[in-house]
Amino acid sequence: MSALLDQFIEEASDLLEAAGAALLVLERNPSDERAINDLFRSVHTLKGTSALFEFPELTKLVHAGEDLLDCVREGSVPVSGELVDLQLEVLDVLRGWVDYVRAQGGLPNDAASSSRELIARLGAMKITGRPTELPASPQAGVAPEVIGDWIETVSERERMTAFRAALDDGLTVAAIVYKPDTDCYFRGEDPLLTWRGVPDLLALLIGTVGPEPALIDFDPYVCRLQFHALSTAPKAELEHLFRYVSDQVRIAEIPPERLAVPVGVDGTDPQSAAFADECAAWVGAGRLPELRERALTLLASIDSTRRSASALRWLIAVIESAGDHADWLRELVGAVGGNTPAAFEEADVAVVPGSELVDRVVEEQRRILALPADDTVVLAGRIASVGKSLANIAAAQQAFAAARILEGATAAALQSNDARPLLDALHACFDIVSRLAGGAAAEDVPVSRAQPISADGHDLRQTRMLKVDQAKVDRLMSLIGELVVAKNALPFLARRAEAVYGSREMSREIGQRYSVIDRLAQEMQEAIMEVRLLPVSEVFARFPRLIRDISRKLDKQIELVLEGEETQADKNIIELLGDPLIHIVRNAADHGIESPQARIAKGKPAHGTIRLRAMQEGDLVVIEVSDDGRGVDTKRVLAKAVERGLINPEDAERMTAAEAANLIFHPGLSTADVVSDLSGRGVGMDVVQTSIRDAGGSVSVSSQLDVGTKVRLALPLSMAVVRVMTIETAGALYGVPIDMIAETVRIDSSAIREIKQAEAFLLRDTIVPLVRLRKLLRLPSRYEEREAVLVLRTAAGLVGMIVDRFDEHMDIILKPLEGILVGLKGFSGTALLGDGRVLMVLDVRELL
Amino acid sequence: MTLQSAEPAAVARRVLVVDDARTVRLYYRGILEKAGIDVTEAENGLEGLEKAEAASFDLLLVDINMPKMDGYAMLRAIRADPTMRGTPAIMISTEAEGRDAQRAYEAGANVYLVKPVRPEQLRAFAELLMGVPA
């Protein structure tokens, strides 16, 4: 994939996101001019950019969307819910396509059909809002090839009809040439269907481009058709109709005389020749009724397939039409006699001048100078830039004398504040220039489609921001992670230096070096982490849309408040937050917020509020989702929990409201049928809990019936490096994440109280249950006089875990269990230690 | 008045590309640099104006619809400044000729092109306006 396409994908995603956000703002406040301008600009930029690539469906769809937005901007189409819905749908489709392009390098197969369908709907919405009106066609002016020989192949009868419509009814006759792209069928374009929609079609010629291929070479999927047609519909209307294939269609108004071309078998007869001789003078003498009589008489007596007969018929038609067409009649009279009318020949020869590029640019400079200027500053600017451009053009043609003349004229014009000297020089020089240049450099100027772009030597030299492939940052991160681990070898080395080699000094030196490396590694790690930091707004951005969709679907009024969007966290964390947050927010909107009627009945404002708040607390990023909905009915939660045997009735009675509310995270209670009807909490809160915990975070809920619910997610700012405390048990080393550990205590075995089969101890007036790691890991038991207890924080409160020995703290890169170890319960992963040993990191929650 | 522009110059021509679309800037840059032209980028009219004031350019390539300051406003400001007003400018936009072309010329463009612009087309116009022999 080329760098340019990569850039496009990235930019298109940004633009679509910006457009989506602006659209939502606009919906809330339809008169927000900034939002509509932002929206329009995003779409507009996307259109311009996409045209650099061969994604016609995408470009056309964006174009159609922009068309409609233009109407909105002008105020001719109001901002309605339907409009926003449709535009959002378009944005979704476009986003999908951009993703597809990212993955596959091209548009999906159904792009053409969905593009067409959406374009039709956009068009319909636009038309219902205002009459068709289009900016000037891309091919403003009569393009020479539109009106060509083909007109003569349109049957005389059809041309006659068009002719009469033009002269008698005052209509304009448009010539339409439509050459569909050979792959048009794959883009969902149906040329025939398009023609069916063309109003006032007078003639339609269907032919093939080039000779018809041999039957064996015929490919039904390749469109080789070309169409020529005449219609009396207004040009603007036709252009509107063909706007999505405007690059394949040319439309021009035909002067009626171009229709009046005599055709037929060549050859003269004495009668016709005599007519031509005799009647040539009648036109000038105004003897038109007589001329008509003579023509009718002659027409009846000669072979009607002759060209002269055709000329007679046209002659009659021109006479019958009102108006002064003397020259024309003379030509036709001559044509009856067998002359080829000169005017018709000339009209066919639409010769493009040789150096079209120069001519065109010079002509534009002339036009610029001729523009009215009511301000001397504006005029001076124009003279200066036109003068400079003209001199440069002359220089480009190696006409240095002309360049000098033009520069002199520019100076004179500037001095007198009058464009005339320069205009004179332009006329004088560009004859000289074109003579000198000798019509060289026949450049193809008309604007047309872009060629597919190859990655030819683009290099990215963005100055302010550096866009880096995510994989590169990830690699840096994993390298620094390894460095952090590798440096952990130094303390081991220091100890060995002293213990094995007896060199205390060496040990100290290694220790000093270690502290330097440690500091550098830490700084480096922080710097790299910073690169990976993303604002929470990345996740929050999707919620306005989500809430909007839900509230429209459920007929609720919900206001979303976002706070602390600028809070940053590691990209992994940000990415991981997405799904659980959607879950929680959807639940809040779906089950938490009541219907407006119910809310009013409870004395609450009709519209509910969901608040998403992000903040940093120490090295945690905390996200709170609160709503002012119906809250969790803890009594019913407890009743259900007891009924399902999840807790026993005694526990249920002792549970605080907070504890009860947190039961909704219990897998056994997190099913739709149970929870949504009884607690206002939806499906799968246990899934939320699991994924947050897997990232080393925690989730809790607090709720008050009919007041609201608040779910709080706390996650580490980064999950790449985990700080663990190592402990020794039964000769092996284990790691426990530091953030799980409340404290470490040593207790006398006498302080352990036995409660039934379980053990507990008293920690500052709190009874803390005790577990033994050896027992949990099914290792041989061992009892000591003084036990080392890790006090762990768990969802159910503090738990003491007896281990053999505490060891040190260290930073590790946690690697998930792989291969056959995946099924191993009780471990969250492994880490390599500096001395080459493997540390097993305990998953305390799973163990307990 | 000196005639520097009239002699084939050894120094690279300098173009200021002003467009809010990164991809478009990259596209122009690729085309122009291949032709040995120096390219400076600006992402809106305001930045374009600042950059045009800071250094001299042989040609301006300006988009119309941009945030902060659009292409019209930028060109008007350039044309009103005695030191910059002579710099030829190509205005490029997605709108078909007509109303917009007129506005572009009024604002100070010397050539108005409609996107998408083909590489050889852009190069031909740019070189012509900068006096580079074909």
Chai-1 contact restraints between the chains, C-beta under 6 A:
chainA,res_idxA,chainB,res_idxB,connection_type,confidence,min_distance_angstrom,max_distance_angstrom,comment,restraint_id
A,L4,B,L26,contact,1.0,0.0,6.0,A-B,restraint_1
A,Q7,B,R22,contact,1.0,0.0,6.0,A-B,restraint_2
A,Q7,B,T23,contact,1.0,0.0,6.0,A-B,restraint_3
A,Q7,B,L26,contact,1.0,0.0,6.0,A-B,restraint_4
A,F8,B,T23,contact,1.0,0.0,6.0,A-B,restraint_5
A,E11,B,R22,contact,1.0,0.0,6.0,A-B,restraint_6
A,E11,B,T23,contact,1.0,0.0,6.0,A-B,restraint_7
A,R41,B,N65,contact,1.0,0.0,6.0,A-B,restraint_8
A,H44,B,N65,contact,1.0,0.0,6.0,A-B,restraint_9
A,T45,B,D20,contact,1.0,0.0,6.0,A-B,restraint_10
A,T45,B,A21,contact,1.0,0.0,6.0,A-B,restraint_11
A,K47,B,T94,contact,1.0,0.0,6.0,A-B,restraint_12
A,G48,B,T94,contact,1.0,0.0,6.0,A-B,restraint_13
A,G48,B,K115,contact,1.0,0.0,6.0,A-B,restraint_14
A,T49,B,A21,contact,1.0,0.0,6.0,A-B,restraint_15
A,T49,B,T23,contact,1.0,0.0,6.0,A-B,restraint_16
A,T49,B,V24,contact,1.0,0.0,6.0,A-B,restraint_17
A,A51,B,K115,contact,1.0,0.0,6.0,A-B,restraint_18
A,A51,B,P116,contact,1.0,0.0,6.0,A-B,restraint_19
A,L52,B,Y27,contact,1.0,0.0,6.0,A-B,restraint_20
A,L52,B,P116,contact,1.0,0.0,6.0,A-B,restraint_21
A,P135,B,A96,contact,1.0,0.0,6.0,A-B,restraint_22
A,P135,B,G98,contact,1.0,0.0,6.0,A-B,restraint_23
A,A136,B,A96,contact,1.0,0.0,6.0,A-B,restraint_24
A,A136,B,G98,contact,1.0,0.0,6.0,A-B,restraint_25
A,P138,B,A96,contact,1.0,0.0,6.0,A-B,restraint_26
A,A140,B,E97,contact,1.0,0.0,6.0,A-B,restraint_27
A,A140,B,G98,contact,1.0,0.0,6.0,A-B,restraint_28
A,L357,B,A124,contact,1.0,0.0,6.0,A-B,restraint_29
A,V361,B,V111,contact,1.0,0.0,6.0,A-B,restraint_30
A,I368,B,Y105,contact,1.0,0.0,6.0,A-B,restraint_31
A,V377,B,A80,contact,1.0,0.0,6.0,A-B,restraint_32
A,G381,B,R79,contact,1.0,0.0,6.0,A-B,restraint_33
A,G381,B,A80,contact,1.0,0.0,6.0,A-B,restraint_34
A,G381,B,R85,contact,1.0,0.0,6.0,A-B,restraint_35
A,G381,B,G108,contact,1.0,0.0,6.0,A-B,restraint_36
A,A384,B,R85,contact,1.0,0.0,6.0,A-B,restraint_37
A,A384,B,G86,contact,1.0,0.0,6.0,A-B,restraint_38
A,S385,B,G86,contact,1.0,0.0,6.0,A-B,restraint_39
A,S385,B,P88,contact,1.0,0.0,6.0,A-B,restraint_40
A,S385,B,N110,contact,1.0,0.0,6.0,A-B,restraint_41
A,K388,B,G86,contact,1.0,0.0,6.0,A-B,restraint_42
A,K388,B,P88,contact,1.0,0.0,6.0,A-B,restraint_43
A,S389,B,P88,contact,1.0,0.0,6.0,A-B,restraint_44
A,S389,B,N110,contact,1.0,0.0,6.0,A-B,restraint_45
A,S389,B,L129,contact,1.0,0.0,6.0,A-B,restraint_46
A,A391,B,S5,contact,1.0,0.0,6.0,A-B,restraint_47
A,N392,B,S5,contact,1.0,0.0,6.0,A-B,restraint_48
A,N392,B,L129,contact,1.0,0.0,6.0,A-B,restraint_49
A,N392,B,M130,contact,1.0,0.0,6.0,A-B,restraint_50
A,N392,B,G131,contact,1.0,0.0,6.0,A-B,restraint_51
A,I393,B,L128,contact,1.0,0.0,6.0,A-B,restraint_52
A,A395,B,S5,contact,1.0,0.0,6.0,A-B,restraint_53
A,A395,B,A6,contact,1.0,0.0,6.0,A-B,restraint_54
A,A395,B,G131,contact,1.0,0.0,6.0,A-B,restraint_55
A,A396,B,L128,contact,1.0,0.0,6.0,A-B,restraint_56
A,A396,B,G131,contact,1.0,0.0,6.0,A-B,restraint_57
A,A396,B,V132,contact,1.0,0.0,6.0,A-B,restraint_58
A,A396,B,P133,contact,1.0,0.0,6.0,A-B,restraint_59
A,Q398,B,P133,contact,1.0,0.0,6.0,A-B,restraint_60
A,F400,B,A6,contact,1.0,0.0,6.0,A-B,restraint_61
A,A403,B,A6,contact,1.0,0.0,6.0,A-B,restraint_62
A,R404,B,L3,contact,1.0,0.0,6.0,A-B,restraint_63
A,E407,B,M1,contact,1.0,0.0,6.0,A-B,restraint_64
A,A411,B,M1,contact,1.0,0.0,6.0,A-B,restraint_65
A,A441,B,A134,contact,1.0,0.0,6.0,A-B,restraint_66
A,E443,B,A124,contact,1.0,0.0,6.0,A-B,restraint_67
A,V447,B,V114,contact,1.0,0.0,6.0,A-B,restraint_68
A,A450,B,P116,contact,1.0,0.0,6.0,A-B,restraint_69
A,A450,B,R118,contact,1.0,0.0,6.0,A-B,restraint_70
A,Q451,B,R118,contact,1.0,0.0,6.0,A-B,restraint_71
A,G457,B,K34,contact,1.0,0.0,6.0,A-B,restraint_72
A,H458,B,L26,contact,1.0,0.0,6.0,A-B,restraint_73
A,H458,B,G30,contact,1.0,0.0,6.0,A-B,restraint_74
